[in-house]
Structures are given as structure tokens and as C-alpha cells.
Amino acid sequence: MSEERPLEDELLELIGHRFRRNLIHIADLANLELTSNPAERSDSTVSMARIKAEALQALSVVEAVLSLAQQDPTLVPCEPFDLAALVRQLTPELQRQAVDAGATLIIDAPVSSLRVLGSVEHLQKIIPLLLEFVLWQGKPDTLRLQIAPDATTISLSLQSDSPVATSNATSSESMPLANLLSLWAYTRTVSVCNVRLHYAPVVETGWRLTLVLQRVIA
């Protein structure tokens, strides 16, 4: 079984790949058109030259943004909140997401209060995005969202019954880039209060995303 790694690293690689791939393809197509008719100076070739220049300039911007993204993230407020209550609040939205994607979502959350440290505002937004990420990556039939407490931490796991489909991760049908960027942005701030977010394969039959939060003992 492979070692767990931060989801932030995976998202950074995925975003960088998709940006670079699209921009490089645009520049290559424009360059192909220019070199196939080098003697012509029609409006078409002038436009292709401009497209190539813009694509290369955008590519340099992407490289700069990805470099800046690796700097320390801005911290968000660290506050106690009830994780079980938050999951119950999000359940209707999460169930709709799963049904719309043709999947079944099983939620295993205790009815008792489970207080943790973190940003409830960020968790409200990141949990649906994590579910969308899982649904798009592997097209699973069944997912399980489970809360598991221990003495000092509480884990919120989202497990899929389908292995990650790498080819799907960069296809035109994959998670919208705007949502992928939003998810990545939230992973940059989720480390407040020592919250950890990672993923790991599950015996080659699926994979699991896990948020580990510090437990608040009353």
C-alpha cells in the first residue's frame, strides 16, 4: 500500500499539468500554422502569431502563479465547532451531488456532538468540493463518508469504491477548472489548527481522502 501524501501536492500537479497542457497545445497549433505557410502574411498568419505570443505569455504567468502558490498560505481563524453537526447540515447537498453523478453516498456520522478546532466556513466549502473531486476522478458507484474519533483527533474520511482514473483526471469531462482551483485554494488554508488532509489508495480497489482535525475535549 502506497504512503499517504498531502492532497495539496496532488492538486498542484494536476492544475499545473492542465494549464500547461492547454497553453502548450495552443502555442504548438499556432506555430504549426505559421511554419506551414512561412511566405504568407495574411490576416490569418498575423492572428496566429498573436495567438502564439499570447499563449507563451500566459504560460509564463502560470509558471509564476504556481511558484507563488508554493509559498506559505495565509492562516484563517481557528475556532471550535461541531463536526458531526456540520456533516448533518451538509448531508442533503452531498446526497444530491452523488445522485447527480450516478453514485450512492453512505454517510456514517454520529448523532452526538464532536467538537474540533478549525474553520467551519472553510470546511462547509471544502467538503462538497472534495466529494466532487472524488466523483470526477474515478466515477465510483458507491462512496462512504465516515467520522471516526479517537482520544485526541477526529478523522473525516471520504472513501471511493473505484480506483483513481488518471486519464479522466485531465479530460474535458473532468472536474471544472474553476472548482479544481477553489478546492486547491482551500487546501492551502486547511492546515490551520494542525488540520491534515491527505489521500491514499485502499488495497488497489479504491481510494480515500481523510481530514484529520484536533479534537476539543469539553
N, C-alpha and C positions, 0 to 999 in steps of 0.2 A: 504494500500500500504506500502511495507516494506521500511525502511530507506535506503538511498544510502550508499554504503561503497566503500572504495578505491579498485580499480581493483587489485592493487599490493597485497593486502591481499588475494584475491581470487586466484591469480596465485600462490602465495607462498604455499597455502594449496594444490592446485592441483598438483604442481610439487613435493612437499614433499610426497603426497599420492602415486603418480605414481612411484617415486623412491623406496619408502619403500615397496610398494606392490610387485614390481618385485623382489627386493632383498630378501625379506622375503620368497616369493614363492620358489626361487632358494634354499635358505638355508633349507627350510622345505622339499623340494623334496630330496635333498641330505641326510638330516638326516633320512628321511623315508627309503631310500635305505640302509643306514648304519645299522639302527636298525633291518631291516628285515633279514639281514644275518650277525649277530654280530660275528660269529666264522670265517667267511671267510676273508682272507687278499689278495684277488685277486687284479689285477691291477684296476679293476672296483671300488672296495671299496676304494682303495687308492686315486683314482681320485675323488670319491665322497667326501671324507674327505677334499681334497684340495679345491674342489668347495665350500663346506660349509664354510671353513675358509675364502676363498676369498670373498664370499658373505657377511659374517659378517663383514669383514674388510671394504668392500665397503660401507656397511650400516653405519658404524661409520664415514666414510668420508662424506657421505651425510648429516648426522646429524651435522657435524662440518661446512660444507658449508652453510647449511640452517641457522645455528646460526650466521655465519659471515654475511650472506645476510641481517640480520636484523639491521646491523649497518648503520650509516648514509651514504648515497650514495655520490659518487663524483659528484660535480656540473659540469655542462657543460656551455659553453658560452651563455650568454643571449643577444640576438640581435633582433632588429625589422625586420619583414618580412611580406609579403602579404599572408595571409592565403587563401584568395579566389583564388589567382593565383596558389598557391601550389596545391589546390584541383583540379583545372582545369588541371594542369600538370599531376597529378596522375590519372585522370579520365579514360584514356584508359586502364591502368593496372588494376584498380579497377573493371572496367566493365568486363574485361577478367576473373578475379578471380571469379566474381559472376556467369558468364555464365558457366565456367568450373565446378562449384558446382551445376548447375541446378537452379540457383536463378536469380531474376531480381533485379538490383540495380538502385534505383532512386536517382539522385543527385540533390540537391536543393542548389545551391551556387550562390550568387550574382555576377554580372559581374563587379561591382565596386570594388575598392581596399579596403581591410580590413586589416589594419596593426596591428600586435600583437607582443608581446615580447615572445621569446622562442628560441629554437634551431631548425632551419629549417632542418638541417641534420637529427636530431633525428625524427622530425615529418615526413619526407619523408619515413622513415623506419617503424615507428610505425603504421602509418595509414593503410598500406596494411596488417600488422600483426594483427591489431585489426579486420579488415574485415575477415581475415582467421579464427580468433578466434571465431567470431560470426557465420560464416558459418559452422564450425565444431561442435560448441556446440549445435545448435538447428536445423540444416538442414532447414533453412527458405525458403519459396517460394519468398518472397519479402523483401528487405531491403531498408531503406531510409537513405541517408547521407545528413545532413542539417546543414547549418551555420546560426546561429541566433545571431545577435549583439544586445547589449544594450549600455547604456551610458559608462560603464567602462570595460566591458568584452565582449568577443566573444566566443560563445559555438559552438563546432563542435560535433554533435550527430550522432551516428550510431544506428538506431533502427531496430529491427527484428520483424517480424510478428509471430515468433514461440517461445514458451516458452523454457527456457534452458532445455536440455535433460541431466540430471545429469548422467544417466547410460552411455550415449555416451561420456561424458567428460573423462572417464577413459578407454574406449575401445581401441582395437588395431587399430580401424579406426579413432581415434580422431586426433587432430592436432599433427603433428610430434613433438617429444620432443625437437628437436633442435630449431624449430621455437617457441615453447612454452617458452623455456629458453631465446631466443632472445627477445621475447615480454616482458617477466618479467624483463630482464636486462634494457630495455628501460623505463619501468615504474619506475625503480629505479632512473632515472635521469630526468624524465619528470617534476618533481616538481620545476625545476629551474624557476625563474621569477614568482613564485607562481602559476604555471600551476597546475590544478587539473584534475585528471582522476578518474571517478567513474562509477558505473553501478547501474541500478535499474530495478525492474520489472515494466511492463506497464499494469496495470489492469489485470494481470494474462493471458494476451494474447500474450505477447512478452516481450522483454527487450531492454534496451537502454544503450549504452556506451556513455559517454559525456566527452569531453575535454573542459575545461574552461580556456581560456587564457586572459591575461591582454591586453586591447585594447590600441593602441598607437594613441593618438589624435594629428593630424598634426597642 
